[in-house]
């Protein structure tokens, strides 16, 4: 694993790590090696999993659900 284990980060550090990994995602996908993309995937899954573990009742915007998308109709 690369970096500090997500369960050892405080809330502010976790958010900073999530913002950073989401910001670098596109470049990693387009220009990174397979190994870099694999590492990025693993780290993102760890960080996002920790966020969801800490915030299981986070607010969900109705338009971001499957039913909400169906209500919007075709794009």
VMD Tcl script that builds the backbone (N, CA, C; Angstrom):
set m [mol new atoms 225]
animate dup $m
set s [atomselect $m all]
$s set {name element resname resid chain x y z} {
  {N N UNK 1 A 0.835 -1.183 0.000}
  {CA C UNK 1 A 0.000 0.000 0.000}
  {C C UNK 1 A 0.874 1.240 0.000}
  {N N UNK 2 A 0.405 2.264 -0.682}
  {CA C UNK 2 A 1.112 3.538 -0.719}
  {C C UNK 2 A 0.400 4.520 0.192}
  {N N UNK 3 A 1.156 5.268 0.986}
  {CA C UNK 3 A 0.558 6.282 1.846}
  {C C UNK 3 A 0.104 5.727 3.175}
  {N N UNK 4 A -0.397 6.639 3.987}
  {CA C UNK 4 A -0.894 6.300 5.315}
  {C C UNK 4 A -2.208 5.532 5.161}
  {N N UNK 5 A -2.390 4.508 5.982}
  {CA C UNK 5 A -3.643 3.751 5.919}
  {C C UNK 5 A -4.796 4.706 6.206}
  {N N UNK 6 A -5.866 4.662 5.408}
  {CA C UNK 6 A -6.961 5.621 5.561}
  {C C UNK 6 A -7.578 5.687 6.958}
  {N N UNK 7 A -7.606 4.571 7.697}
  {CA C UNK 7 A -8.216 4.639 9.028}
  {C C UNK 7 A -7.342 5.378 10.032}
  {N N UNK 8 A -6.119 5.721 9.633}
  {CA C UNK 8 A -5.239 6.492 10.503}
  {C C UNK 8 A -5.288 7.991 10.204}
  {N N UNK 9 A -6.035 8.381 9.178}
  {CA C UNK 9 A -6.175 9.789 8.819}
  {C C UNK 9 A -7.330 10.403 9.601}
  {N N UNK 10 A -7.162 11.659 10.031}
  {CA C UNK 10 A -8.317 12.335 10.624}
  {C C UNK 10 A -9.234 12.787 9.483}
  {N N UNK 11 A -10.402 13.307 9.810}
  {CA C UNK 11 A -11.381 13.659 8.780}
  {C C UNK 11 A -10.833 14.663 7.771}
  {N N UNK 12 A -10.121 15.656 8.246}
  {CA C UNK 12 A -9.573 16.684 7.358}
  {C C UNK 12 A -8.517 16.088 6.419}
  {N N UNK 13 A -7.659 15.240 6.944}
  {CA C UNK 13 A -6.642 14.598 6.117}
  {C C UNK 13 A -7.278 13.673 5.086}
  {N N UNK 14 A -8.307 12.959 5.499}
  {CA C UNK 14 A -8.996 12.061 4.576}
  {C C UNK 14 A -9.599 12.841 3.415}
  {N N UNK 15 A -10.252 13.952 3.710}
  {CA C UNK 15 A -10.844 14.769 2.645}
  {C C UNK 15 A -9.770 15.323 1.718}
  {N N UNK 16 A -8.648 15.733 2.280}
  {CA C UNK 16 A -7.547 16.250 1.461}
  {C C UNK 16 A -7.024 15.164 0.527}
  {N N UNK 17 A -6.857 13.952 1.039}
  {CA C UNK 17 A -6.402 12.827 0.221}
  {C C UNK 17 A -7.420 12.500 -0.886}
  {N N UNK 18 A -8.702 12.514 -0.538}
  {CA C UNK 18 A -9.735 12.237 -1.544}
  {C C UNK 18 A -9.736 13.296 -2.638}
  {N N UNK 19 A -9.647 14.565 -2.251}
  {CA C UNK 19 A -9.614 15.638 -3.245}
  {C C UNK 19 A -8.413 15.482 -4.167}
  {N N UNK 20 A -7.282 15.145 -3.604}
  {CA C UNK 20 A -6.066 14.986 -4.403}
  {C C UNK 20 A -6.179 13.819 -5.373}
  {N N UNK 21 A -6.664 12.693 -4.902}
  {CA C UNK 21 A -6.726 11.520 -5.780}
  {C C UNK 21 A -7.769 11.703 -6.884}
  {N N UNK 22 A -8.863 12.388 -6.580}
  {CA C UNK 22 A -9.849 12.654 -7.629}
  {C C UNK 22 A -9.303 13.650 -8.646}
  {N N UNK 23 A -8.527 14.607 -8.199}
  {CA C UNK 23 A -7.938 15.608 -9.091}
  {C C UNK 23 A -6.944 14.958 -10.067}
  {N N UNK 24 A -6.217 13.934 -9.626}
  {CA C UNK 24 A -5.191 13.313 -10.471}
  {C C UNK 24 A -5.712 12.117 -11.271}
  {N N UNK 25 A -6.947 11.759 -11.081}
  {CA C UNK 25 A -7.503 10.558 -11.710}
  {C C UNK 25 A -7.414 10.572 -13.230}
  {N N UNK 26 A -7.854 11.640 -13.840}
  {CA C UNK 26 A -7.925 11.704 -15.305}
  {C C UNK 26 A -6.535 11.555 -15.935}
  {N N UNK 27 A -5.560 12.280 -15.414}
  {CA C UNK 27 A -4.200 12.177 -15.954}
  {C C UNK 27 A -3.628 10.781 -15.769}
  {N N UNK 28 A -3.921 10.160 -14.636}
  {CA C UNK 28 A -3.430 8.798 -14.408}
  {C C UNK 28 A -4.049 7.838 -15.418}
  {N N UNK 29 A -5.325 7.988 -15.665}
  {CA C UNK 29 A -6.000 7.133 -16.641}
  {C C UNK 29 A -5.419 7.324 -18.039}
  {N N UNK 30 A -5.235 8.578 -18.443}
  {CA C UNK 30 A -4.775 8.847 -19.802}
  {C C UNK 30 A -3.292 8.600 -20.015}
  {N N UNK 31 A -2.478 8.873 -18.997}
  {CA C UNK 31 A -1.040 8.900 -19.222}
  {C C UNK 31 A -0.213 8.010 -18.302}
  {N N UNK 32 A -0.835 7.382 -17.325}
  {CA C UNK 32 A -0.081 6.553 -16.390}
  {C C UNK 32 A 0.119 5.140 -16.913}
  {N N UNK 33 A 1.107 4.479 -16.352}
  {CA C UNK 33 A 1.334 3.074 -16.696}
  {C C UNK 33 A 0.209 2.228 -16.101}
  {N N UNK 34 A 0.141 0.986 -16.531}
  {CA C UNK 34 A -0.848 0.058 -15.973}
  {C C UNK 34 A -0.649 -0.055 -14.462}
  {N N UNK 35 A 0.592 -0.141 -14.035}
  {CA C UNK 35 A 0.880 -0.245 -12.598}
  {C C UNK 35 A 0.444 1.019 -11.860}
  {N N UNK 36 A 0.670 2.193 -12.450}
  {CA C UNK 36 A 0.241 3.440 -11.820}
  {C C UNK 36 A -1.279 3.481 -11.698}
  {N N UNK 37 A -1.963 3.039 -12.735}
  {CA C UNK 37 A -3.429 3.016 -12.695}
  {C C UNK 37 A -3.931 2.006 -11.665}
  {N N UNK 38 A -3.295 0.873 -11.583}
  {CA C UNK 38 A -3.673 -0.146 -10.590}
  {C C UNK 38 A -3.488 0.412 -9.171}
  {N N UNK 39 A -2.365 1.045 -8.934}
  {CA C UNK 39 A -2.090 1.637 -7.618}
  {C C UNK 39 A -3.097 2.735 -7.300}
  {N N UNK 40 A -3.395 3.547 -8.298}
  {CA C UNK 40 A -4.373 4.626 -8.122}
  {C C UNK 40 A -5.742 4.050 -7.782}
  {N N UNK 41 A -6.148 3.005 -8.497}
  {CA C UNK 41 A -7.438 2.349 -8.236}
  {C C UNK 41 A -7.513 1.831 -6.806}
  {N N UNK 42 A -6.455 1.167 -6.378}
  {CA C UNK 42 A -6.437 0.587 -5.031}
  {C C UNK 42 A -6.518 1.670 -3.967}
  {N N UNK 43 A -5.723 2.720 -4.137}
  {CA C UNK 43 A -5.718 3.799 -3.147}
  {C C UNK 43 A -7.071 4.515 -3.127}
  {N N UNK 44 A -7.634 4.777 -4.291}
  {CA C UNK 44 A -8.929 5.445 -4.338}
  {C C UNK 44 A -9.994 4.595 -3.648}
  {N N UNK 45 A -9.979 3.303 -3.895}
  {CA C UNK 45 A -10.953 2.413 -3.258}
  {C C UNK 45 A -10.785 2.421 -1.741}
  {N N UNK 46 A -9.547 2.434 -1.269}
  {CA C UNK 46 A -9.296 2.480 0.177}
  {C C UNK 46 A -9.830 3.772 0.783}
  {N N UNK 47 A -9.509 4.894 0.154}
  {CA C UNK 47 A -9.931 6.192 0.683}
  {C C UNK 47 A -11.452 6.345 0.634}
  {N N UNK 48 A -12.047 5.989 -0.490}
  {CA C UNK 48 A -13.501 6.097 -0.610}
  {C C UNK 48 A -14.200 5.145 0.345}
  {N N UNK 49 A -13.659 3.955 0.509}
  {CA C UNK 49 A -14.236 3.001 1.453}
  {C C UNK 49 A -14.207 3.532 2.876}
  {N N UNK 50 A -13.111 4.163 3.246}
  {CA C UNK 50 A -13.007 4.741 4.586}
  {C C UNK 50 A -14.002 5.882 4.760}
  {N N UNK 51 A -14.143 6.717 3.732}
  {CA C UNK 51 A -15.118 7.811 3.809}
  {C C UNK 51 A -16.526 7.248 4.013}
  {N N UNK 52 A -16.886 6.244 3.241}
  {CA C UNK 52 A -18.220 5.644 3.366}
  {C C UNK 52 A -18.406 4.964 4.714}
  {N N UNK 53 A -17.363 4.357 5.242}
  {CA C UNK 53 A -17.441 3.729 6.567}
  {C C UNK 53 A -17.734 4.785 7.630}
  {N N UNK 54 A -17.104 5.946 7.514}
  {CA C UNK 54 A -17.302 7.011 8.500}
  {C C UNK 54 A -18.621 7.746 8.319}
  {N N UNK 55 A -19.143 7.749 7.113}
  {CA C UNK 55 A -20.351 8.531 6.814}
  {C C UNK 55 A -21.413 7.674 6.129}
  {N N UNK 56 A -21.883 6.631 6.799}
  {CA C UNK 56 A -22.863 5.739 6.150}
  {C C UNK 56 A -24.207 6.414 5.881}
  {N N UNK 57 A -24.486 7.481 6.571}
  {CA C UNK 57 A -25.771 8.178 6.393}
  {C C UNK 57 A -25.592 9.517 5.685}
  {N N UNK 58 A -24.542 9.616 4.867}
  {CA C UNK 58 A -24.291 10.876 4.168}
  {C C UNK 58 A -25.502 11.238 3.315}
  {N N UNK 59 A -25.739 12.530 3.104}
  {CA C UNK 59 A -26.888 12.926 2.285}
  {C C UNK 59 A -26.700 12.484 0.835}
  {N N UNK 60 A -27.743 11.939 0.275}
  {CA C UNK 60 A -27.710 11.493 -1.119}
  {C C UNK 60 A -28.660 12.380 -1.910}
  {N N UNK 61 A -28.161 12.985 -2.964}
  {CA C UNK 61 A -28.968 13.844 -3.826}
  {C C UNK 61 A -29.844 12.947 -4.695}
  {N N UNK 62 A -31.169 13.148 -4.683}
  {CA C UNK 62 A -32.062 12.257 -5.430}
  {C C UNK 62 A -31.688 12.091 -6.900}
  {N N UNK 63 A -31.192 13.139 -7.541}
  {CA C UNK 63 A -30.816 13.047 -8.948}
  {C C UNK 63 A -29.613 12.163 -9.203}
  {N N UNK 64 A -28.901 11.769 -8.138}
  {CA C UNK 64 A -27.725 10.910 -8.275}
  {C C UNK 64 A -28.052 9.443 -8.017}
  {N N UNK 65 A -29.332 9.121 -7.920}
  {CA C UNK 65 A -29.757 7.734 -7.760}
  {C C UNK 65 A -30.262 7.207 -9.101}
  {N N UNK 66 A -30.424 5.918 -9.199}
  {CA C UNK 66 A -30.928 5.318 -10.436}
  {C C UNK 66 A -32.339 5.843 -10.746}
  {N N UNK 67 A -33.215 5.902 -9.729}
  {CA C UNK 67 A -34.564 6.407 -9.955}
  {C C UNK 67 A -34.536 7.875 -10.385}
  {N N UNK 68 A -33.681 8.665 -9.757}
  {CA C UNK 68 A -33.584 10.077 -10.109}
  {C C UNK 68 A -33.108 10.265 -11.536}
  {N N UNK 69 A -32.188 9.436 -11.973}
  {CA C UNK 69 A -31.697 9.513 -13.345}
  {C C UNK 69 A -32.813 9.148 -14.325}
  {N N UNK 70 A -33.627 8.164 -13.965}
  {CA C UNK 70 A -34.734 7.773 -14.846}
  {C C UNK 70 A -35.753 8.906 -14.982}
  {N N UNK 71 A -35.970 9.637 -13.885}
  {CA C UNK 71 A -36.924 10.750 -13.918}
  {C C UNK 71 A -36.455 11.867 -14.842}
  {N N UNK 72 A -35.126 12.035 -14.946}
  {CA C UNK 72 A -34.579 13.070 -15.831}
  {C C UNK 72 A -34.781 12.704 -17.283}
  {N N UNK 73 A -34.834 11.423 -17.581}
  {CA C UNK 73 A -35.012 10.966 -18.948}
  {C C UNK 73 A -33.688 10.929 -19.694}
  {N N UNK 74 A -33.741 10.687 -21.004}
  {CA C UNK 74 A -32.526 10.589 -21.808}
  {C C UNK 74 A -31.768 11.921 -21.858}
  {N N UNK 75 A -30.460 11.796 -21.919}
  {CA C UNK 75 A -29.613 13.003 -21.928}
  {C C UNK 75 A -29.644 13.698 -23.263}
}
mol reanalyze $m
mol bondsrecalc $m
mol representation Tube
mol addrep $m
